[in-house]
Amino acid sequence: MGIERQNASPMKRICIAQAEGGDWKKELRRYVTKYRSIDHTTTGKSPAELLFNRKMRGKLPELHADCRLDLETRDRDAEVKAKTKTYADKAANAKPSDITVGDQVLVRQERKDKFSTPFNPTPYRVVSKIGNSVVVEAPGGTQYSRNTSHVKRFMVDDPASAPVKPSASQDGIVVPTTLPSQALSELTPAAPATPQSEPPTRSTPSA
């Protein structure tokens, strides 16, 4: 039970103390004391040492030099967090956002049922952008602040791929701007047919 309690979370420690009939508040204070005295993997210092600039006093005497290492601790913390962020961005295939002010975007919405789309079909306009935060404006004029991961660029259909509308002349005759291959073949004059030589007729011998 001792090893299990030592590696257990705070809630498990409280449950164990309740099951054994002990004082759960005392057990929780003991856990917090141990947590604050253990060095953190990111900063390399314990939370108590960062707060009081010294290690926590235990039952055994301890000699240590009184020095301030705040700058070193901050540098180590920033370095470890930068490595963690780089690894997380690589795993998630994260890319910088190319959304700029004036673009039309679609805003992510809460899915109410399985038929609702992930993004609101109504396009919004980007008013300002600061880092990963953008301010979008609805068609009614209301502005919202969103993260760049919650918006995506509104793709407008390419006008070149749209079907070409026929243009009307002054006489009211519709003249297509582009002629299909069938129409071109109909307008192209056919080549004159070459006369074929008739086969010679057989002469029947007279009786």
C-alpha positions in Angstrom: 0.0 0.0 0.0 2.9 2.3 0.7 4.4 2.2 -2.9 0.9 2.6 -4.4 0.2 5.6 -2.2 3.6 7.2 -3.1 2.9 7.0 -6.9 -0.8 7.8 -6.7 -2.4 11.1 -7.7 -4.0 13.5 -5.2 -7.5 12.1 -5.7 -6.3 8.5 -5.3 -4.4 9.5 -2.1 -7.6 11.0 -0.7 -9.6 7.8 -1.5 -6.9 5.6 0.1 -6.9 7.8 3.3 -10.7 7.6 3.4 -10.7 3.8 3.0 -8.1 3.4 5.8 -10.0 5.8 8.0 -7.2 8.4 8.1 -7.2 12.2 7.8 -7.4 13.0 4.0 -6.4 16.6 4.6 -3.2 15.6 6.2 -2.5 13.2 3.4 -3.2 15.9 0.8 -0.8 18.4 2.6 1.9 15.7 2.6 1.5 15.2 -1.2 1.6 18.9 -1.9 4.8 19.3 0.2 6.5 16.5 -1.8 5.4 18.0 -5.1 6.7 21.4 -4.2 10.1 20.0 -3.2 10.8 17.9 -6.3 12.7 19.5 -9.2 10.6 20.2 -12.3 11.6 18.7 -15.6 11.2 21.9 -17.5 12.8 24.5 -15.2 15.2 22.1 -13.4 14.2 23.7 -10.1 11.5 22.8 -7.6 8.5 25.2 -7.2 9.5 26.0 -3.7 13.1 26.9 -4.7 11.8 29.2 -7.5 9.4 30.9 -5.0 11.8 31.3 -2.0 15.1 31.2 -3.9 16.3 28.3 -1.7 15.6 24.6 -1.3 13.0 23.4 1.2 14.5 22.5 4.6 14.1 18.8 5.4 14.9 16.7 8.5 18.5 16.4 7.4 20.9 19.4 7.5 22.0 20.7 4.1 24.7 23.1 2.9 24.2 25.0 -0.2 25.4 28.3 -1.8 22.9 31.2 -1.7 22.9 32.4 -5.3 20.2 33.7 -7.6 19.8 31.7 -10.9 16.6 33.3 -12.2 18.1 34.1 -15.6 19.4 30.6 -16.0 16.1 29.1 -15.0 14.2 31.3 -17.4 16.5 30.4 -20.3 16.2 26.7 -19.6 12.4 27.0 -19.3 12.2 28.9 -22.7 14.5 26.3 -24.4 12.5 23.3 -23.2 9.2 24.9 -24.2 10.5 25.8 -27.6 11.6 22.2 -28.2 8.2 21.0 -27.1 6.4 23.4 -29.4 8.6 22.4 -32.3 7.8 18.8 -31.8 4.1 19.4 -31.4 3.9 21.6 -34.6 5.8 18.9 -36.5 3.5 16.1 -35.3 0.4 18.2 -36.1 1.8 19.3 -39.5 1.2 22.9 -38.4 1.8 25.7 -41.0 1.8 29.5 -40.7 -1.5 31.1 -41.6 -1.5 33.1 -44.9 -4.7 35.0 -44.1 -4.4 38.7 -44.5 -6.5 41.8 -43.8 -9.4 42.1 -46.3 -9.7 38.4 -47.1 -13.0 36.7 -46.9 -13.0 33.7 -44.5 -15.3 31.1 -43.1 -15.6 30.8 -39.3 -15.7 27.5 -37.5 -19.1 26.9 -35.8 -20.3 24.5 -33.1 -21.9 21.4 -34.7 -25.4 21.0 -33.4 -26.2 17.8 -35.3 -24.5 15.4 -37.8 -25.9 17.5 -40.7 -24.3 20.8 -39.6 -21.1 21.8 -41.4 -17.8 22.5 -39.5 -17.7 26.1 -40.8 -20.4 28.7 -41.1 -21.3 29.0 -44.8 -21.6 32.8 -44.5 -18.3 34.5 -45.4 -16.8 37.0 -43.0 -14.2 39.7 -43.7 -10.9 40.0 -41.9 -10.6 43.5 -40.3 -7.3 43.1 -38.4 -4.7 40.5 -37.6 -2.2 40.4 -34.8 -0.1 37.3 -34.6 -2.4 34.3 -34.4 -5.5 36.4 -33.5 -7.8 37.8 -36.2 -10.8 40.1 -35.9 -13.5 39.2 -38.4 -16.6 41.2 -39.3 -20.0 39.6 -40.1 -22.1 40.9 -43.0 -24.3 42.7 -40.4 -21.3 44.6 -39.0 -20.7 42.7 -35.8 -17.0 41.9 -35.1 -15.6 38.8 -33.5 -12.1 37.8 -32.4 -11.0 34.4 -33.4 -7.8 32.3 -33.7 -6.4 31.7 -37.1 -6.9 28.0 -36.6 -10.7 28.6 -36.4 -11.0 30.3 -39.8 -10.2 29.3 -43.3 -10.0 31.3 -46.6 -13.3 31.6 -48.5 -12.5 30.1 -52.0 -14.4 31.9 -54.8 -15.1 30.0 -58.0 -12.6 30.7 -60.8 -14.3 32.9 -63.4 -12.2 31.3 -66.1 -13.7 27.9 -65.4 -17.3 29.2 -65.5 -19.3 28.7 -68.8 -19.1 31.5 -71.2 -22.4 33.3 -71.8 -23.3 34.2 -75.4 -23.1 37.8 -76.3 -26.0 39.5 -78.1 -25.4 41.7 -81.2 -27.2 45.0 -82.0 -29.7 43.1 -84.2 -30.7 40.9 -81.3 -29.0 37.9 -82.7 -27.2 35.8 -80.2 -23.6 35.2 -81.2 -21.6 32.6 -79.2 -18.2 33.8 -78.3 -16.7 30.3 -78.4 -17.8 27.8 -81.0 -17.8 24.1 -80.2 -16.0 21.6 -82.4 -19.3 20.4 -83.9 -20.3 23.9 -84.9 -16.9 24.5 -86.5 -17.2 21.3 -88.4 -20.6 22.4 -89.7 -19.3 25.8 -90.8 -16.2 24.3 -92.5 -17.0 23.7 -96.3 -16.8 20.2 -97.3 -14.2 19.2 -99.9 -15.6 18.4 -103.3 -16.1 14.8 -104.0 -13.8 13.3 -106.5 -15.6 11.5 -109.4 -15.0 7.8 -109.4 -14.4 6.0 -112.7 -17.2 3.7 -113.7 -16.4 0.1 -114.2 -16.3 -1.0 -117.9 -19.5 -2.6 -119.1 -19.2 -6.1 -120.5 -20.2 -6.7 -124.0 -22.3 -9.7 -124.6 -21.4 -11.8 -127.6 -23.9 -11.9 -130.3 -25.5 -15.2 -131.1 
